[in-house]
């Protein structure tokens, strides 16, 4: 597994499939747990057809955390390369959001939202999330 970062604009916009949002609320990090898993995830998800990647980030942040008021900004684009072949590579954009107000969790695949002081153990994607988390820490 290889995770690389690049400045925004270096990856063709149509290649960006995911938005991942390192989000904080009252000085703690927001992580979510999918209803069908017992591991923690950084909020984020797939870009819908025709959707601007920045809007993907805002939509996913609300859908997965219930964030009602927040300031969000892009940090960089990233590449996750699973097998070092072009077919197994996926691009996304990494964001940082400071959440001002959390509401109720919308009806979605997310079963739990929890605040942490740092990256939790038992991650859904342990090969990827530490890289993304550390990049958000560095850039926020």
C-alpha positions in Angstrom: 0.0 0.0 0.0 1.3 3.4 -1.0 -0.3 6.7 -0.1 1.0 9.9 -1.9 0.0 13.5 -1.6 -0.1 16.2 -4.2 -1.0 19.9 -4.3 -4.6 20.6 -5.3 -4.8 21.0 -9.1 -2.1 18.4 -9.9 -4.7 15.6 -10.2 -7.3 15.8 -12.9 -10.6 16.7 -11.2 -12.4 13.8 -12.9 -10.0 11.4 -11.2 -11.1 12.5 -7.7 -13.4 9.7 -6.5 -13.4 10.4 -2.7 -13.6 13.2 -0.2 -12.2 12.5 3.3 -12.6 15.1 6.0 -10.5 15.3 9.1 -12.9 17.1 11.4 -12.7 18.5 14.8 -15.3 19.6 17.3 -14.6 21.4 20.6 -10.9 20.5 20.3 -11.5 16.8 19.7 -11.4 14.7 16.5 -14.6 13.3 15.0 -14.6 9.6 14.0 -17.6 7.5 12.9 -18.5 3.9 13.0 -20.4 2.2 10.1 -23.5 0.2 11.3 -22.0 -3.0 9.9 -18.4 -2.6 11.2 -16.8 -2.3 14.6 -14.0 -0.1 13.4 -13.5 3.7 13.4 -13.4 5.8 10.2 -12.6 9.4 9.2 -15.7 10.9 7.8 -15.9 10.8 4.0 -17.2 9.0 1.0 -17.7 8.6 -2.7 -18.3 11.4 -5.1 -21.7 11.2 -6.8 -21.9 11.6 -10.6 -21.7 15.3 -11.6 -21.0 16.4 -8.1 -18.2 18.9 -7.3 -15.7 17.3 -5.0 -16.0 20.2 -2.6 -19.7 19.6 -2.3 -19.0 15.9 -1.8 -17.0 16.9 1.3 -19.8 19.1 2.7 -22.5 16.5 2.0 -20.5 13.6 3.5 -19.6 15.6 6.6 -23.2 16.3 7.3 -24.4 12.8 6.4 -21.8 11.0 8.5 -21.6 13.3 11.5 -24.7 15.5 11.6 -22.5 18.6 11.4 -24.8 21.6 10.9 -22.3 24.5 11.1 -18.7 24.2 10.0 -15.8 25.7 8.2 -14.2 23.4 5.7 -11.2 23.7 3.4 -9.3 21.5 1.1 -5.8 20.4 2.2 -4.5 18.3 -0.7 -5.2 15.5 -3.1 -4.1 12.0 -2.4 -3.5 8.7 -4.1 -4.0 5.3 -2.5 -2.2 2.7 -4.6 -3.0 -0.9 -3.5 -0.9 -2.8 -5.9 1.3 -0.3 -7.7 -0.8 -0.7 -10.9 -2.9 2.0 -12.5 -6.0 -0.1 -12.2 -5.8 -0.4 -8.4 -5.1 3.3 -7.7 -7.7 5.7 -6.4 -7.6 9.4 -6.0 -9.3 11.6 -3.4 -9.2 15.0 -1.9 -8.4 15.5 1.8 -10.2 18.3 3.8 -10.1 19.8 7.2 -13.3 21.0 8.9 -13.8 22.7 12.2 -17.3 21.9 13.2 -19.1 24.6 15.2 -22.5 22.7 15.7 -23.4 19.1 15.6 -27.0 18.0 15.1 -28.7 14.7 15.1 -27.1 12.0 13.0 -29.1 11.6 9.7 -30.5 8.2 8.8 -27.5 6.7 7.0 -25.0 3.9 7.2 -23.3 5.5 10.2 -24.3 4.0 13.5 -22.1 6.0 15.9 -20.2 9.3 16.1 -17.5 9.7 18.8 -15.0 12.4 19.7 -11.3 11.4 20.3 -8.2 13.2 21.4 -6.1 11.4 18.8 -6.3 8.7 16.1 -8.2 5.8 17.7 -7.1 2.2 17.5 -9.2 -0.3 15.5 -9.4 1.6 12.3 -11.3 0.5 9.2 -8.4 1.3 6.9 -5.3 1.1 9.1 -2.9 1.3 6.1 -4.5 4.6 4.9 -5.9 6.6 7.8 -2.7 7.3 9.8 -1.3 9.0 6.6 -4.4 11.1 6.1 -4.7 12.0 9.8 -1.1 13.1 10.1 -1.4 15.2 7.0 -4.4 17.0 8.4 -2.5 17.6 11.7 0.4 19.1 9.7 -1.8 21.3 7.6 -4.7 22.4 9.7 
